[in-house]
Amino acid sequence: MLTVASESRSTYHVPVLAEAVQSWARGGSRAVDATLGGGGHAALLRSAGVTVLGIDRDPDAIAAAREQLGANGMEYHEGSFASPGALAAVAAFQPDRILLDLGVSSHQIDAIERGFTFRPGAPLDMRMTGARSRESGAGVTARDILNTWPVERLSTVFTDYADERRGRALAKEVVRRRLSAPFAISDDFVNAIRAVLGPRSGPPDFARLFQALRIAVNDELETLAAALPALRDALVPEGRLGVITYHSGEDRIVKHAFREWGRDCICPPRQPVCTCRGRALGRVLTKKAIVPEPREIAANPRARSARFRVFEKAAVDDA
């Protein structure tokens, strides 16, 4: 059974991920849903009487959330949660809760024209910014990456973002194939994967490697690492930052950031005199990442790789 520290610094049991998010939200009054997506978390927060600022870089998601949730108890900001405009809006909002759910929303996956799926015939797009980017041609697409990036850079994507031990071989295969015909649809990349991983490769392999490509398209790891300190600073004292990750690289960034923030001293171990901040910036409320139980995965298979971690900012007296 997983546990998370409570307000009284004791622990309570959290059987499933959804309940952990509800527990995280308890006691809040002004929350930022920094990855609005389908609006599910925002709806949960608002139903608890919390005023919500919803942020998403996808204008389609903002429009859908406005239609579903309306304006009562809701504010909206279109943009990446790491953009200067979004971070300024978060700071001005003075939240006591900030949530990042880093997964792709169901409406993005299910819209084949968005290119997030390995279903046959999907365009190799994957830009989080949606229809506006498709119409204007702004931003790098998955097609651009597969057709133009050199072997070394592709190998890094497949090896580091997908934990694929044959990442360099796959990168070479991509470059070899694009000399004959450019990559255009999901089938092209799936066929390259099968050529390297073998005929027994299947959906789990495709999901891993398509996710790696999506991370590269949207600079997701760099964006997350850059935004976390600013989001922490935007919280009011004793406010909570919760992050749901779906990728080992994302989870590693969050875990290491939270761990460092929770330490009194971050000086090198052998340094004789402390010259750093000399105090913790808060405390990590999740002893281990909270993961969904089998019954939750059965109800929502897309949650199978989810990891939830929570950091609580220090009180004024601790500053």
N, C-alpha and C positions, 0 to 999 in steps of 0.2 A: 504494500500500500504506500502510495506517495504522500509526502507531507510538505507543507509550506508554512513558514512562520506566520503567526497571527499578530494582530495588533498588540496583544499583551506579551509578545515575544515568547509565548509558548508555541505549541504546534497543534494543528488540527488536520484531520485526514481529508484528502482530496481524491475521490475515486476516479474522476474523469476530467478531461481537459476542459469541457464546457463549464463544469462546476468550479474549476480553478479560476477561470476568467470571471465568473460571477463573484467569487470570493475576492478577487483582486479589485473589482469595481465597488464592492461594498464600502459605504461611508464616503464615497466621492460626491462632488456636487458639480464640478466642471471638468469634462473629459474631452480629450482629443482622440478621435479615431483617425489616425494618420494614414491609414490604408483603407479607405471607406469601402471599396469594392461593392459587394452586393448589399451593404447596409445592415447586415445581420447583427454585428456587434453594436452598431449605433442604435439600432432598435432596442436591443437589450438594455443598453445604458439609459436611453430615454425613458423606457418603461419603468425604470427605477427612480425616476425623477431627476436624472442628471442632465444638465445642459451640455450639448455635444457640438464640437467643431469637427466636421467631417472633411478630410483632405484626401484627394486622389488626383494623380496625374492624368487619369483617363477621363476625358469629358463625357464619354458615354456612361461611366459609372456615376459621375456627379448628376447627370440628367436623370438617370434611373432612380437614384436615391432621393432626389428632390420630389419626383413623382410619387414615390412610395412613402417617404417620411414627412414631406411637407416642410414647413418653416417653423412650426411650433416646437420650441426647445432645440432647434437645430440651426447651425450656421455652416456655411460651406466655403471651401477654398480649393480652387483647381490648381494643381501643381504637384510636383514631386515633394515628398515630405522633407527632402534635404535641400530644396531650393531656398534662396534667401527670402523670397516672398512668403513661403509657407512657414519658415522658421520665425519670421517676424510676426506672422499672424498667431502662431502658437504662443510666443512670448507675451503678446498683448492680451491673449485670452486668459492667461494666468491659471493654467489647469492644475488640478490635483491628481489627475489620472491621464496618462498617455499610453495608447495601445498601438503597437505595430503588428499586423498580421501579414507576414511577408509572402504568403502563398498567392498564386494566381486565382482569381475568383472564378466561380463556376460559369458566369456569363461570358468571361473571356475565353475559357477553354471551349465552351460549347459553341461559340461563334466561329465557325470554321474559317471565315475570311480574316480573322485575327492572326491565324497561323501559329497558335500555341499548341496545337495538337499534332500527333503523328498519324491521325486518321488519313486515309488515302485522299489525295487531291488537295490537301491544305496548302495554301501559299506559305512560303518560308519568310514570314514577317516577324512576329513576336514583339513588336514595339508596344510598350505599355500605354503610349499616348493615344492610341485608337485611331478613329476615322480621320481626324484632322491631320495626322501625320501621313496617313495613306493618301489623302487627297493632295497634300502639299509636297509630298516626297521628302519631308524632313526626317532626319534621324537615320541611323544605321539599322539595316534589317538583317535577319538571319541569312537571307540570300546574299547580301553584301559580304558578310563574314565568310561564308563558305566559298564564295567565288573570288575573293580578293586577298584574304589574309594568307601570309606565308606559312609554311609547314611548322615553323617553331611556335608561332603564335597560336595556331590551331591546336597544336599538341598540348600547349599549356591549358587551353580551354578544356579539352577532353580529359587530360590527366588530373588537373587540379580541381576543376569544377564537377567532374563526373566520377572521380576516383577510378578512372579507366586505365588499367595497366597497359593496354594496347593503344593508348592515346596517340603515340607517335605514328604507329602503323595506320591508324584511322586517318590521321592528318595527311599522310602521304597518299592514301587512297582517295581522299577528297580532292587533293591537288591533281592527281592523275586523271580522275573522272572529269573534272571541269575543263581539261584541255580538249575533250571531245564534245562536251555539251555542258552549258552552265546549269547549276542547281537552281531549280525554280519551285518545286513543290515538295511536300513531305516525303513522297515516295522516293525521290532522288537521294535524300539523306538516309532513309531507311535502308535502301539498297546498298549504300556505301557501308553502313554499319554491319549489315548481314555479310558483306563480302569479307570483312575483317574478323568479326566475332563468330562467323559460321552460321549455318542454316538453323541451328537450334536457338539462336538469339531471338528474343521476343519482346513483348511489351515492357517488362522491367528494364531491359537494356535501352530500349527506345526512349522510355520516360527519363532515364538518367541523363542520356546524351542530349535529348531535346531540352531538358532543364538547364544543362550546362550552356547550351547555345543561347537560351533565353537570358541567363545571367550575364553573359557577355554582351548581348545586344543592349541591355538596359543598365550596364555598369552597376549591378545590384550590390555586390560586396563592397565596392569602393563607396557607393552612396550610403550604405548602412554605417560603415565605419566612420565616415565624416559626420553623419547626422547625430549619432548617439550622444556625444557630449553636449551638443546644443539643445537637444530634447531634454536631457537631464537638467540642464541649467534653467530651462523654461518652467520646470515644475515649481510649485510653491513648496515651502518646507514640509517635509513628511509626505510629499506627493509620491506617486508610484508610477514607474515606467515598466510596462509589461511588453514582452516581445515574443511572438510566436514565429518560430523558424521551421523551415521544411528542408533544409540543406545543411550538411555538416559544416561547410564553410561559414554560413550565416551563424549557426549556433556557436561555432568557435569564436567568432568576433564578439558576439553578445556575452558569452561566458567569460572571456578574458577581460572585457571592459568592465563588467559588473564586479568581477573579482578584484580588479585593480582599484576601482572606486571604493570598495569596501575595506581597503587596507589603510591603516594609519600612516604607514611609511612605504614609499615606493622607491627609496634610494637603493643603489646597488648593495648587495648583502655585506660586502667587506668595507663599505665606506664608514669611517669612524664617527663622523658627525652628520646628523640628519640635515639635509638642505632642501628637502621637498616640502610639500604642504604640511606634513606632520600631523595630519588628521584624516580620518575616513570621511568620504563625501556622503556616506549613508550606509545602508546594509542590504545584503542580498537576502530576500525573503524565501527564495526557493533553494533548499539545500541541494537538490538535484533537479534537472529539467523535468517538468511534469509532462507526461505523455498520455495519449488516449488509451483507454482500456479496450480489449477486444470487442466488447459490445458497441463501443462508440465507433470503432473502425468499421464494424459490420454495417452500421447505419450510414457511415460516411467514409467510404474507402479512401477518399482523397486526404483524409486526416491522418493516415497511417504513419507518416514520417514527421508529424508535428512535434515540436518541443517548445514548452512555455517556460520562460524565466522572468522573474520580477525583481526589480531593485527599488528600494525606498530611499528617497533623498533625506539627508540629515535634517533634524529639527533646527530651529534658529539657535537654540542654546548650544548645539553641537558645532556651530559654525565658528 
